[in-house]
Amino acid sequence: MTQAVEQTPEQPQQQPPQAASLPPAGDPNFIERFGARFRAFFEHFGHASRMTAGAITSIFRRPLELDSILYQFEALGVRSLSIAAITAVFVGMVMAVQFAFGLQRFGGMEYTGRVVAISFTRELAPTLTAVIVGGRIAAGIAAELGSMNVTEQIDAIRSLGADPLKKLVLPRVVACTMVMPLLCSFALVLGFSGAMLIMNVEFGLPMKFFLQSALSSVNFRDIYSGMFKCPVYGAMIAIIGCHFGLLTRGGTEGVGHATTAAVVTTSIAVLVADFFLTKVSFLLWPAGG
């Protein structure tokens, strides 16, 4: 005899209470991203300003670090001569050819020397040298100080009672400020020589005529307006390189990021500063005055 199995009605399965769904977090809007970048800019600017002020005040404390300044003068200046020379010569040739073809249409090719001389003296020699050579200098400083930072050598300097700003930052800033006018003068001479040579070879313009026409159009006002930018560029390049070097974190990958940031920031800073320095130069030494 089979026993009847009592079948209980199936109980409806209770669904677990759903948590209140929150709206997905979206990406920060343009204003928030702009505000974050704006704050980051002023944080970098504040760190660089404090670093520069500390380095300047350390000048009055002994020792004077003359050996370090001379070493940095050789490392930052002498080793950058080849880059400055190649850049200046070929830029001078390109500018001469471009101006010659343009002025030839109007029968004024003999004015090429004057145009090249003024443009090189007032603008191309200081600014191009600062952009090209400055990238090399800033990258070297950022990589060197960044490697010292991630390997805790800078902390070791502090633990020994020395000031890293005086031993590391000050010699580089002083040496770069002094060496940049010399590099720009060197680039000016080589760039003009390259332009004079290509005009003689390509267009048959006598070198003596090219030189005389150029010297007759350039005066000390043009030289001052170009050369006074060079120490400013030199100080900016060294400060930017030291700034990113001292902020390096994260091992060798951080050193790479710091080096890249130093090169990009140097190029942008030089071009931005060039506009304001040019305006100042026209106020101090008017072109027609």
C-alpha positions as CSV (number, residue, x, y, z in Angstrom):
1,M,0.0,0.0,0.0
2,T,1.5,3.2,-1.1
3,Q,1.5,6.1,1.2
4,A,0.2,9.4,-0.2
5,V,2.8,12.0,-0.1
6,E,1.6,15.2,1.1
7,Q,2.4,17.9,-1.4
8,T,2.8,21.3,0.0
9,P,2.2,24.2,-2.3
10,E,5.3,25.8,-3.5
11,Q,6.2,28.9,-1.7
12,P,7.0,31.8,-4.0
13,Q,10.7,32.6,-3.7
14,Q,11.3,35.9,-2.1
15,Q,13.6,38.2,-4.1
16,P,16.3,39.8,-2.0
17,P,15.7,43.5,-1.6
18,Q,17.6,45.4,-4.2
19,A,20.0,48.0,-3.1
20,A,19.1,51.5,-4.1
21,S,21.0,52.0,-7.4
22,L,23.3,54.9,-7.4
23,P,24.1,56.9,-10.6
24,P,27.4,55.9,-12.1
25,A,30.2,58.2,-11.2
26,G,31.0,60.1,-14.4
27,D,34.3,61.6,-15.5
28,P,35.0,65.0,-14.0
29,N,33.7,67.7,-16.2
30,F,35.8,70.3,-18.0
31,I,35.7,72.8,-15.2
32,E,36.9,70.3,-12.6
33,R,39.8,69.1,-14.8
34,F,40.7,72.7,-15.6
35,G,40.6,73.5,-11.8
36,A,42.8,70.5,-11.0
37,R,45.4,71.5,-13.6
38,F,45.3,75.1,-12.4
39,R,46.0,74.0,-8.8
40,A,48.8,71.7,-10.0
41,F,50.3,74.6,-11.9
42,F,50.4,76.8,-8.9
43,E,51.7,74.0,-6.7
44,H,54.6,73.5,-9.1
45,F,55.1,77.3,-9.3
46,G,55.2,77.5,-5.5
47,H,57.7,74.7,-5.2
48,A,60.0,76.2,-7.8
49,S,59.7,79.7,-6.2
50,R,60.6,78.3,-2.7
51,M,63.5,76.3,-4.2
52,T,64.8,79.4,-6.1
53,A,64.5,81.6,-3.0
54,G,66.4,79.0,-0.9
55,A,69.1,78.7,-3.5
56,I,69.6,82.5,-3.7
57,T,69.7,82.9,0.1
58,S,72.3,80.1,0.3
59,I,74.8,82.3,-1.7
60,F,75.7,84.2,1.4
61,R,76.6,81.0,3.4
62,R,80.0,79.5,3.1
63,P,81.5,77.6,1.3
64,L,81.0,79.3,-2.0
65,E,80.9,76.0,-4.1
66,L,83.2,77.5,-6.8
67,D,84.4,74.0,-7.8
68,S,80.8,72.8,-8.3
69,I,80.0,75.9,-10.4
70,L,83.0,75.4,-12.6
71,Y,82.2,71.8,-13.1
72,Q,78.6,72.6,-14.0
73,F,79.9,75.3,-16.3
74,E,81.8,72.7,-18.2
75,A,79.1,70.1,-18.1
76,L,76.3,72.4,-19.2
77,G,78.1,74.7,-21.5
78,V,81.1,73.1,-23.1
79,R,79.3,69.8,-23.8
80,S,76.4,71.8,-25.5
81,L,78.7,73.5,-28.0
82,S,78.2,70.9,-30.7
83,I,74.4,71.0,-30.5
84,A,74.4,74.8,-30.5
85,A,76.8,74.9,-33.5
86,I,74.9,72.4,-35.7
87,T,71.5,74.1,-34.9
88,A,72.8,77.6,-35.6
89,V,74.6,76.7,-38.9
90,F,71.7,74.9,-40.5
91,V,69.1,77.3,-39.3
92,G,71.2,80.2,-40.7
93,M,71.4,78.4,-44.1
94,V,67.7,77.7,-44.2
95,M,66.8,81.3,-43.2
96,A,69.1,82.7,-45.9
97,V,67.7,80.5,-48.6
98,Q,64.1,81.2,-47.7
99,F,64.6,85.0,-47.5
100,A,66.7,84.9,-50.7
101,F,63.9,83.2,-52.7
102,G,61.3,85.5,-51.2
103,L,63.2,88.7,-51.9
104,Q,64.3,87.6,-55.3
105,R,60.7,87.9,-56.5
106,F,60.8,91.6,-55.8
107,G,64.3,92.2,-57.0
108,G,65.6,92.7,-53.5
109,M,67.9,89.7,-52.9
110,E,70.7,92.0,-51.8
111,Y,68.7,92.8,-48.6
112,T,69.0,89.2,-47.5
113,G,72.0,89.9,-45.3
114,R,70.2,92.6,-43.5
115,V,67.1,90.6,-42.8
116,V,69.1,87.5,-41.7
117,A,71.3,89.6,-39.4
118,I,68.5,91.4,-37.7
119,S,66.3,88.3,-37.2
120,F,69.3,86.3,-35.9
121,T,70.5,89.0,-33.6
122,R,67.2,89.9,-32.1
123,E,65.4,86.6,-32.0
124,L,66.7,83.4,-33.6
125,A,70.1,83.1,-31.9
126,P,68.9,83.5,-28.3
127,T,65.5,81.8,-28.5
128,L,66.5,78.8,-30.8
129,T,69.6,78.2,-28.7
130,A,67.5,78.3,-25.5
131,V,64.9,75.9,-26.9
132,I,67.3,73.3,-28.4
133,V,70.2,73.5,-25.9
134,G,67.8,74.2,-23.0
135,G,66.0,70.9,-23.6
136,R,69.3,69.0,-23.4
137,I,70.4,70.9,-20.2
138,A,67.0,70.6,-18.4
139,A,66.8,66.9,-19.3
140,G,70.3,66.2,-17.9
141,I,69.6,68.1,-14.7
142,A,66.3,66.5,-14.1
143,A,67.7,63.0,-14.8
144,E,70.7,63.5,-12.5
145,L,68.8,65.0,-9.6
146,G,65.9,62.6,-10.1
147,S,68.3,59.6,-9.9
148,M,69.8,61.1,-6.7
149,N,66.4,61.6,-5.3
150,V,65.0,58.1,-5.9
151,T,68.2,56.5,-4.5
152,E,67.9,58.7,-1.4
153,Q,71.2,60.5,-1.9
154,I,69.6,63.9,-1.4
155,D,68.2,62.6,2.0
156,A,71.8,61.5,2.8
157,I,73.0,65.1,2.1
158,R,70.4,66.5,4.5
159,S,71.3,63.9,7.1
160,L,75.0,65.1,7.0
161,G,73.9,68.6,7.8
162,A,74.4,70.1,4.3
163,D,71.9,72.0,2.2
164,P,70.9,70.3,-1.0
165,L,69.8,73.6,-2.5
166,K,73.3,75.1,-2.0
167,K,75.2,72.0,-3.1
168,L,72.9,70.9,-6.0
169,V,70.6,73.7,-7.2
170,L,72.8,76.8,-6.8
171,P,75.8,75.7,-8.9
172,R,73.5,74.6,-11.7
173,V,71.5,77.9,-11.7
174,V,74.6,80.1,-11.6
175,A,76.5,78.1,-14.3
176,C,73.5,77.9,-16.7
177,T,72.8,81.7,-16.2
178,M,76.4,82.5,-17.1
179,V,76.8,80.0,-19.9
180,M,73.7,80.8,-21.9
181,P,74.9,84.2,-23.2
182,L,78.1,82.6,-24.4
183,L,76.3,79.9,-26.2
184,C,74.0,82.4,-27.8
185,S,76.9,84.5,-29.0
186,F,78.5,81.4,-30.4
187,A,75.3,80.5,-32.2
188,L,74.9,84.0,-33.6
189,V,78.4,83.9,-35.2
190,L,78.0,80.4,-36.6
191,G,74.5,81.0,-37.9
192,F,75.5,84.2,-39.7
193,S,78.5,82.5,-41.1
194,G,76.4,79.6,-42.5
195,A,74.0,82.1,-44.1
196,M,76.9,84.0,-45.7
197,L,78.4,80.8,-47.0
198,I,75.2,79.4,-48.6
199,M,74.4,82.8,-50.2
200,N,77.8,82.8,-51.8
201,V,77.6,79.2,-53.0
202,E,73.9,79.1,-54.0
203,F,73.3,82.6,-55.3
204,G,76.7,83.9,-56.0
205,L,76.4,86.8,-53.6
206,P,79.8,88.0,-52.5
207,M,80.6,87.3,-48.9
208,K,82.1,90.8,-48.4
209,F,78.9,92.5,-49.7
210,F,76.8,90.2,-47.5
211,L,78.9,91.0,-44.4
212,Q,78.9,94.7,-45.1
213,S,75.2,95.0,-45.7
214,A,74.5,93.0,-42.5
215,L,76.8,95.0,-40.3
216,S,75.4,98.3,-41.6
217,S,71.9,97.3,-40.5
218,V,72.7,95.8,-37.1
219,N,73.4,98.2,-34.2
220,F,74.0,97.7,-30.5
221,R,70.4,98.2,-29.8
222,D,69.6,95.0,-31.7
223,I,72.4,93.1,-29.9
224,Y,71.2,94.3,-26.4
225,S,67.6,93.3,-27.2
226,G,68.6,89.8,-28.0
227,M,71.4,89.1,-25.6
228,F,69.6,90.4,-22.5
229,K,67.2,87.4,-22.8
230,C,69.9,84.8,-22.5
231,P,70.6,85.0,-18.7
232,V,66.8,84.9,-18.1
233,Y,66.5,81.8,-20.3
234,G,69.5,80.2,-18.5
235,A,68.1,80.7,-15.1
236,M,64.7,79.4,-16.2
237,I,66.2,76.3,-17.7
238,A,68.2,75.4,-14.6
239,I,65.3,76.1,-12.2
240,I,62.9,73.9,-14.2
241,G,65.3,71.0,-14.5
242,C,66.1,71.2,-10.7
243,H,62.4,71.5,-9.8
244,F,61.4,68.3,-11.6
245,G,64.5,66.5,-10.5
246,L,63.8,67.2,-6.8
247,L,60.1,66.1,-7.2
248,T,61.0,62.8,-8.8
249,R,59.2,59.8,-7.3
250,G,58.7,56.2,-8.3
251,G,62.1,54.8,-9.3
252,T,63.4,54.7,-12.8
253,E,60.0,55.2,-14.3
254,G,59.6,58.4,-12.3
255,V,63.0,59.6,-13.6
256,G,61.7,59.2,-17.1
257,H,58.6,61.1,-16.4
258,A,60.5,63.9,-14.7
259,T,62.9,64.2,-17.7
260,T,60.1,64.4,-20.2
261,A,58.2,67.0,-18.1
262,A,61.4,69.1,-17.8
263,V,62.0,69.1,-21.6
264,V,58.4,70.0,-22.4
265,T,58.1,72.6,-19.7
266,T,61.4,74.2,-20.7
267,S,60.4,74.6,-24.4
268,I,57.0,76.1,-23.5
269,A,58.4,78.4,-20.8
270,V,61.1,79.7,-23.2
271,L,58.6,80.5,-25.9
272,V,56.2,82.2,-23.5
273,A,58.9,84.2,-21.9
274,D,60.3,85.2,-25.3
275,F,57.1,87.1,-26.0
276,F,57.2,89.1,-22.8
277,L,61.0,89.7,-23.0
278,T,60.6,90.9,-26.6
279,K,57.9,93.4,-25.4
280,V,60.3,94.6,-22.7
281,S,63.2,94.9,-25.1
282,F,61.1,97.2,-27.4
283,L,60.3,99.4,-24.4
284,L,63.9,99.6,-23.3
285,W,65.5,99.8,-26.8
286,P,62.9,101.0,-29.3
287,A,63.7,99.7,-32.9
288,G,63.5,103.2,-34.4
289,G,64.9,105.1,-31.5
